[in-house]
Amino acid sequence: MLVDENRKTIPYSFRIESEIYPLLEDEASQKDISLNVLLNQIGKEHIFRQKFKKIGCVLTPKDVLREIFDGTDKKVLVKIANNLGSKHAIEYMQRFHHDIAKITAVEFLEMWFKRFPESEHKVHGLVHSFSVHHDINEKYSAFECEFVRSFAETVLHEPVKIESTPRTIIFSFATNS
């Protein structure tokens, strides 16, 4: 199918199983959106989840994470985060991008933190600012801060400014190239 590059949508038809259709209509009605909008949301969510499935991620309730992080020594968590940010994140990036460059690193961070519904990435010139409200706990914030710091040092080769609260991390860095 030829797609006009200037169009945001394309007309297309497909078949939906008869038992699923009323469920989709009902959900769209409850959300006060069209069936078309709902199907696009479902498609985007599916693609997003498949990316994380590619690197072996599983869904975990926040309560489980709170219990694990509350019960683990902060120094151990920071050491794990350092290892993940400096080594494993590079392997994860390579599963999505063939090259490791600043632009792909920024794309990876944006995807990585989109796991949280209240994450935001803004760009002001060469400065990238991220705000991630994870709603887990203080140790998780420390963990993510160390992950970002080690990732920035290893992949971006840029200093990163990081702030955190018990349920949010905010960080920024400049990409000078």
C-alpha positions as CSV (number, residue, x, y, z in Angstrom):
1,M,0.0,0.0,0.0
2,L,1.3,3.4,-0.9
3,V,1.3,5.9,1.9
4,D,1.3,9.7,1.3
5,E,4.1,10.9,3.6
6,N,2.2,14.2,4.3
7,R,-0.9,12.5,5.7
8,K,-1.1,11.6,9.4
9,T,-3.7,8.8,8.7
10,I,-4.5,6.5,5.9
11,P,-7.8,5.0,5.0
12,Y,-7.8,1.2,5.6
13,S,-10.3,-1.4,6.4
14,F,-9.9,-4.7,8.2
15,R,-12.0,-7.4,9.9
16,I,-12.7,-7.7,13.6
17,E,-14.0,-10.8,15.3
18,S,-17.7,-10.5,16.1
19,E,-17.3,-11.1,19.8
20,I,-14.6,-8.4,20.2
21,Y,-16.4,-5.7,18.3
22,P,-19.0,-4.9,20.9
23,L,-16.3,-4.9,23.6
24,L,-14.3,-2.3,21.6
25,E,-17.4,-0.2,21.0
26,D,-18.3,-0.3,24.7
27,E,-14.8,0.7,25.7
28,A,-14.7,3.6,23.2
29,S,-18.1,4.7,24.4
30,Q,-17.0,4.7,28.1
31,K,-13.9,6.7,27.2
32,D,-16.0,9.0,25.0
33,I,-13.8,8.5,22.0
34,S,-14.4,7.1,18.6
35,L,-13.7,3.5,17.8
36,N,-11.0,4.7,15.4
37,V,-9.2,6.6,18.1
38,L,-9.4,3.5,20.4
39,L,-7.9,1.2,17.8
40,N,-5.0,3.6,17.2
41,Q,-4.4,3.7,21.0
42,I,-4.4,-0.1,21.1
43,G,-2.0,-0.3,18.2
44,K,0.4,2.2,19.8
45,E,0.3,0.4,23.1
46,H,0.9,-3.0,21.4
47,I,4.0,-1.7,19.6
48,F,5.3,-0.1,22.8
49,R,4.9,-3.3,24.8
50,Q,6.5,-5.3,22.1
51,K,9.6,-3.2,22.4
52,F,9.9,-4.0,26.1
53,K,9.1,-7.6,25.5
54,K,12.1,-7.7,23.1
55,I,14.5,-7.0,26.1
56,G,12.7,-9.4,28.4
57,C,10.6,-6.9,30.5
58,V,7.6,-8.1,32.4
59,L,4.7,-6.1,33.9
60,T,5.2,-5.7,37.7
61,P,2.7,-4.0,40.1
62,K,4.2,-0.9,41.8
63,D,3.3,-2.5,45.2
64,V,5.8,-5.3,44.4
65,L,8.5,-2.9,43.5
66,R,7.8,-0.9,46.7
67,E,8.3,-4.0,48.8
68,I,11.4,-5.1,47.0
69,F,13.0,-1.6,47.1
70,D,12.0,-1.0,50.7
71,G,13.6,-4.3,51.7
72,T,16.9,-3.8,49.8
73,D,19.9,-1.9,51.0
74,K,20.3,1.4,49.2
75,K,24.0,0.8,48.5
76,V,23.2,-2.5,46.8
77,L,20.5,-0.8,44.7
78,V,22.9,1.9,43.6
79,K,25.5,-0.7,42.6
80,I,22.9,-2.6,40.5
81,A,21.6,0.6,38.9
82,N,25.2,1.6,38.0
83,N,25.7,-1.7,36.3
84,L,22.4,-1.5,34.5
85,G,23.0,2.0,33.3
86,S,26.6,1.5,32.2
87,K,26.4,-2.0,30.7
88,H,22.9,-3.5,30.3
89,A,21.4,-0.3,28.9
90,I,23.8,-0.4,26.0
91,E,22.7,-4.0,25.2
92,Y,19.1,-2.9,25.4
93,M,19.8,0.0,23.0
94,Q,21.4,-2.3,20.5
95,R,18.2,-4.3,20.4
96,F,16.4,-1.2,19.2
97,H,19.1,0.7,17.3
98,H,22.1,-0.6,15.4
99,D,24.2,2.3,16.4
100,I,24.9,3.8,19.7
101,A,24.9,7.6,19.3
102,K,23.6,10.5,21.3
103,I,20.4,10.7,19.3
104,T,19.6,7.0,19.8
105,A,20.5,7.3,23.5
106,V,18.0,10.1,23.9
107,E,15.4,8.1,22.0
108,F,16.2,5.1,24.3
109,L,15.7,7.2,27.5
110,E,12.5,8.6,26.2
111,M,11.1,5.1,25.5
112,W,12.6,3.8,28.8
113,F,10.7,6.3,30.9
114,K,7.5,6.3,28.9
115,R,6.7,3.2,31.0
116,F,5.5,5.7,33.5
117,P,2.3,7.5,32.6
118,E,3.6,10.7,34.0
119,S,6.9,11.1,32.2
120,E,7.8,14.0,30.0
121,H,10.7,14.8,27.7
122,K,11.3,18.4,26.6
123,V,14.0,19.8,24.4
124,H,15.3,23.4,24.6
125,G,18.0,23.9,22.1
126,L,20.6,21.3,22.9
127,V,19.3,20.6,26.4
128,H,17.1,17.6,27.0
129,S,15.0,17.6,30.2
130,F,13.2,14.6,31.6
131,S,10.6,14.5,34.4
132,V,9.5,11.1,35.5
133,H,6.9,10.6,38.2
134,H,7.2,6.9,39.1
135,D,5.2,6.9,42.3
136,I,7.2,4.1,43.9
137,N,9.5,5.2,46.7
138,E,12.7,7.1,47.7
139,K,15.0,4.1,47.1
140,Y,13.5,3.7,43.6
141,S,14.3,7.3,42.9
142,A,17.9,6.7,44.1
143,F,18.1,3.7,41.8
144,E,16.8,5.5,38.7
145,C,19.1,8.5,39.4
146,E,22.1,6.2,39.5
147,F,20.9,4.4,36.3
148,V,20.6,7.8,34.5
149,R,24.0,9.0,35.8
150,S,25.9,5.9,34.8
151,F,24.1,5.8,31.4
152,A,24.9,9.5,30.7
153,E,28.5,9.0,31.6
154,T,28.9,5.8,29.6
155,V,26.8,6.5,26.5
156,L,26.2,10.2,26.3
157,H,29.6,11.3,27.6
158,E,27.9,14.3,29.0
159,P,27.3,15.6,32.6
160,V,23.8,15.2,33.8
161,K,21.9,17.3,36.4
162,I,19.6,15.1,38.5
163,E,17.2,15.9,41.2
164,S,14.7,13.6,43.0
165,T,11.9,13.3,45.4
166,P,10.7,10.0,46.9
167,R,8.4,9.6,43.9
168,T,9.9,11.6,41.1
169,I,13.2,12.1,39.3
170,I,14.1,15.1,37.1
171,F,17.2,15.2,35.0
172,S,18.7,17.2,32.1
173,F,21.8,17.1,30.0
174,A,23.1,18.9,26.9
175,T,23.9,17.1,23.7
176,N,26.8,19.2,22.3
177,S,26.8,17.5,19.0
